[in-house]
Structures are given as structure tokens and as C-alpha cells.
């Protein structure tokens, strides 16, 4: 096989709690992460030399070695002594800098793609821990592809009851949010660190109303202080009929959960000035 194309799915955080900054510069997290059926397409093609090229249909992401997908290819080649290079093309659909792991999921697809093209036969655990963890905190989850409780810096993953039988409306105000800046703001305050107890119970019970009531994100108030559109979007989602709505990750994408398929006219009325998309939760077991 010389070429492969993979779907790189975005994620949302149903709950996200952030601990204090660790000595290694990372933060301990407790988060419930859910994949959704909005995805980029990542194509890898073997080269006859050892070079890496990266191209994309998006002007918002870099095409050089600063791109996390490029870094994933470099690490795979180095770690497993691969003798060929790769051409990488990213067909971008996930909002950039939107708290949906758009870059991390591209990196995960590159790891999976090289594993397949070069017949490395790496297990999921090897891809997550030996490679993904070194690239970025969200990469292991993007390889895991199951609804998960993430701990540590995001690399300790436990499969949990999945979100199902509902619709998710994603909304992005097209405002780039620096994750580093939000973490810095959080580090300036004393904060209580929580665990994802209530949301896990609600998912296990498959109780939609309880799930909606348990949506929570430690980072939301800090991002909202930099981007006043966040609170406006959350209010608009609830006006459109969402049972609950919060921001995903460090933002700026927000989402609302709907028990029934949302009314298109209501969505357009409330969210028409933003980028928005109706998606559903997905899980790969």
C-alpha cells in the first residue's frame, strides 16, 4: 500500500476540570471527551526519498514542521527507523483553534496512517503512549476514539458510557483562542480541582437531562473574559432549544446538546451570524 486516507474526528469536552500547573509545565486534567462526526480528511502517500511534505486546503494552519501532524511524521520516522518519507495532505473541516483537537486529531491520523503504510503493527497502547503522548495531550484520545475519562495530562484514558441518542450543535465565532494564555490566566488564581463524578454517573444512567445539567468546563469563564461571544453563543444555543450548552476545551467552539433534531429555522434565527453545524456523537469500539 502506497497511499491511505483517514478520517480525523473532532472532539468535545462534556466536562473539563483543570488542576494546578505541574513541575513539567503541564496541568493535571479530569475530562470526559466525546468524538463527534465532524472530521478532517488526512491523506498520506509514501515518497521515494526521506522527505516530508505537508499541504492543506486551509490558510489557517501551517504547512511546515511547526504543524503537529508534521511533527508526528517526524517522530514516527525517527522512533521506528522508517526509511521512506511522506506527502501529507489535510482537508480541513474542523474549526482551527476551536477546542476540538483539530490539530491533535490530524497528528493521530498521521500516526495511524504510517503504522498502516509501513506495516509496523503497533498496538493502540503503543501508538498512544510511545508516540501520541509525546506529540500532544489530546493525541492519545484521538487515537483511542472511544468516549473516555481522561486524566493525567490527558494520556490516561478509561472507556466510559458513551453519549448517544442526541444531537450536538457546534458553534464557532471564528475567534482564535490561545490555550497557553488561558492556562496562564488560570494559574494566577487559587482554584478547587474537581473530578468528573457527576457526568460519569449521568452517562452511565443514559439520563439526557442529568447529562445536560452536569456539563461543566473550568476554562470557560477565562476564555469568556477574552471573548464575549462565548456567553452570547451559549445563551443562543439554549434559546434554540439546547438542554445544556458549554464551551469545548479552551474554546472558542461551544456546543449544545439537543434531545431531538433541532429546528433549522430556530438555529438560523439564533446562530445565523456564526459558523454552526449539527452533528452526532460517534464512538469506535
C-alpha positions in Angstrom: 0.0 0.0 0.0 1.4 3.4 -1.1 -1.4 5.7 0.0 -4.1 6.0 2.7 -6.8 8.5 3.6 -8.2 8.6 7.1 -11.0 10.4 8.8 -9.7 12.5 11.7 -12.6 13.2 14.0 -13.0 16.2 16.3 -14.0 16.0 19.9 -15.9 17.9 22.6 -15.4 18.0 26.3 -18.6 17.1 28.2 -16.7 18.1 31.4 -13.2 19.6 31.9 -11.6 20.3 35.2 -8.0 21.6 35.4 -5.6 21.2 38.3 -2.5 23.2 39.2 0.5 23.6 37.0 2.9 20.6 37.4 6.7 20.8 37.6 6.9 19.6 33.9 4.8 22.6 32.8 1.6 20.6 32.1 -1.6 20.6 34.1 -3.4 17.6 35.6 -6.8 17.2 34.0 -10.0 15.3 34.6 -12.2 15.4 31.5 -14.8 13.4 29.7 -14.2 13.5 26.0 -16.6 12.6 23.2 -15.8 12.3 19.4 -18.3 13.8 17.0 -18.9 13.1 13.3 -17.2 16.3 12.1 -13.8 15.2 10.6 -10.8 16.3 8.6 -9.5 14.0 5.9 -5.8 13.2 6.2 -4.1 11.6 3.2 -0.6 10.1 3.4 1.4 9.0 0.4 4.8 7.2 0.6 7.7 9.1 -1.1 10.7 7.6 -2.9 13.0 9.7 -0.7 13.1 10.5 3.0 11.5 14.0 2.9 8.2 15.1 4.5 5.8 17.5 2.8 2.6 18.8 4.2 -0.1 20.7 2.3 -3.7 21.7 3.2 -6.8 23.4 1.9 -6.7 25.8 4.9 -4.9 29.0 5.1 -5.2 29.0 8.9 -2.8 26.2 9.7 1.0 25.9 8.9 2.4 23.7 6.2 5.9 23.3 7.7 7.4 21.4 10.7 5.5 23.6 13.2 2.4 21.7 12.2 1.7 19.0 14.8 0.9 16.5 12.0 4.3 17.1 10.5 5.9 16.6 14.0 4.0 13.3 14.3 5.5 12.1 11.0 9.0 13.1 12.1 8.7 11.3 15.4 7.3 8.1 13.7 10.2 8.1 11.2 12.8 8.6 13.9 11.4 6.3 16.5 10.8 3.3 14.2 13.7 4.0 11.8 11.5 4.3 8.8 13.5 4.8 5.5 10.8 6.5 3.4 9.3 10.0 3.6 5.6 11.0 3.2 3.4 13.5 1.5 0.7 14.6 3.8 -2.5 16.4 2.7 -5.0 17.8 5.3 -8.5 18.5 4.0 -9.6 20.8 6.9 -13.2 20.9 8.2 -12.8 21.2 12.0 -12.6 24.8 13.2 -9.0 25.9 13.8 -8.0 26.8 17.3 -11.5 25.9 18.4 -11.0 23.5 21.3 -12.0 20.4 19.3 -8.5 18.9 19.0 -8.3 19.7 15.3 -4.5 19.6 15.2 -4.2 16.6 17.6 -6.6 14.5 15.5 -4.6 15.2 12.4 -1.5 14.0 14.2 -3.3 10.9 15.4 -4.3 10.2 11.8 -0.7 10.5 10.7 0.4 8.0 13.3 -2.3 5.6 12.3 -1.6 6.1 8.6 2.2 5.5 8.9 1.5 2.4 11.1 -0.6 1.0 8.3 1.5 2.1 5.3 4.7 0.7 6.9 3.1 -2.4 8.4 4.5 -1.5 11.9 1.7 -3.4 13.6 1.8 -1.1 16.6 -1.0 -1.7 19.1 -3.3 1.1 20.2 -1.5 1.4 23.5 1.9 1.7 21.7 0.5 4.4 19.4 -1.0 6.3 22.3 1.9 6.0 24.8 5.0 5.6 22.7 4.1 8.3 20.2 0.9 10.2 20.8 1.7 11.3 24.3 5.0 12.8 23.1 3.2 14.9 20.5 0.3 16.4 22.5 -2.0 15.8 25.4 -5.1 15.3 23.2 -3.4 12.9 20.7 -3.9 9.7 22.7 -7.7 10.4 22.9 -7.8 11.0 19.2 -6.2 7.6 18.7 -8.4 5.9 21.3 -11.7 7.1 19.6 -14.0 6.0 22.4 -15.9 8.1 24.9 -13.3 8.4 27.6 -12.5 9.8 31.0 -9.1 11.4 30.5 -6.7 12.0 33.4 -3.1 12.9 33.9 -2.3 15.4 31.2 -4.9 13.7 29.0 -3.0 10.5 28.3 -4.6 8.2 31.0 -7.8 7.1 29.3 -10.6 5.0 30.6 -13.5 4.0 28.4 -16.8 5.1 29.8 -20.5 5.0 28.8 -20.9 6.9 25.5 -23.1 9.9 24.8 -25.8 8.6 22.4 -29.3 9.3 21.0 -28.9 13.0 20.8 -27.8 15.8 18.5 -25.0 18.2 19.1 -24.9 21.7 17.6 -21.3 23.1 17.3 -20.9 26.9 17.1 -17.7 28.7 16.4 -17.3 32.6 16.4 -14.1 32.3 14.3 -12.1 33.8 17.1 -8.7 32.1 17.8 -8.1 31.4 21.5 -4.5 30.8 22.8 -4.7 27.7 25.1 -1.4 28.8 26.7 -2.9 32.2 27.6 -6.0 30.6 29.2 -3.8 28.3 31.3 -1.7 31.3 32.4 -4.8 33.1 33.5 -6.0 30.1 35.5 -2.6 29.7 37.2 -2.9 33.2 38.6 -5.8 32.1 40.8 -6.4 29.6 43.5 -8.9 27.1 42.2 -10.6 23.9 43.6 -9.8 20.8 41.5 -12.8 18.5 40.8 -13.2 15.1 39.3 -15.8 14.1 36.7 -18.0 12.2 39.1 -21.5 13.5 38.2 -21.2 13.5 34.4 -19.9 9.9 34.5 -22.9 8.8 36.6 -25.3 10.6 34.2 -23.7 8.9 31.1 -24.0 5.5 32.8 -27.6 6.1 33.5 -28.2 7.5 29.9 -30.1 10.3 31.5 -30.1 13.1 29.0 -31.4 15.8 31.4 -28.9 14.9 34.0 -26.1 14.9 31.4 -27.1 18.4 30.4 -27.1 19.5 34.0 -23.6 18.1 34.5 -21.9 19.9 31.6 -19.0 21.9 33.1 -15.8 23.5 31.9 -13.2 25.1 34.2 -11.7 27.1 31.3 -14.9 28.7 30.1 -15.0 31.7 32.3 -11.4 32.6 31.5 -11.9 32.3 27.8 -15.2 34.2 28.0 -13.3 37.1 29.7 -11.3 37.3 26.5 -14.1 36.6 24.1 -17.6 38.0 24.9 -19.1 35.9 22.1 -18.8 32.8 24.3 -21.6 33.6 26.7 -23.7 35.0 23.8 -23.4 31.7 21.9 -24.3 29.6 25.0 -27.4 31.7 25.6 -28.3 31.5 21.9 -28.0 27.7 22.0 -30.3 27.5 24.9 -32.8 29.8 23.2 -32.7 27.4 20.2 -33.7 24.5 22.5 -30.5 23.0 23.8 -30.9 21.1 27.0 -27.5 22.2 28.0 -24.6 24.2 26.5 -20.9 24.9 27.3 -17.6 25.6 25.6 -15.3 22.8 24.4 -11.7 22.7 25.6 -10.1 26.1 25.8 -12.6 27.4 23.1 -13.7 29.1 21.1 -16.1 26.4 19.9 -19.2 26.0 22.0 -21.8 23.2 21.8 -25.4 22.5 22.8 -27.0 19.1 23.4 -30.4 18.5 21.9 -32.6 15.5 22.7 -34.5 15.9 19.3 -33.2 17.1 16.0 -33.0 20.9 16.3 -35.3 23.1 14.2 -33.3 24.7 11.4 -35.3 27.9 11.4 -34.6 28.3 15.2 -30.9 27.6 14.7 -30.6 30.1 11.9 -32.5 32.7 13.9 -30.3 32.3 17.0 -27.0 31.4 15.4 -27.1 32.6 11.8 -24.2 35.1 12.2 -21.8 32.3 13.4 -20.4 29.2 11.9 -22.5 26.3 13.2 -23.1 22.6 12.4 -25.4 19.9 13.6 -23.5 16.7 14.3 -23.9 13.5 16.3 -21.7 11.7 18.8 -19.6 8.8 17.5 -17.6 6.0 19.2 -15.5 3.3 17.7 -15.4 0.1 19.7 
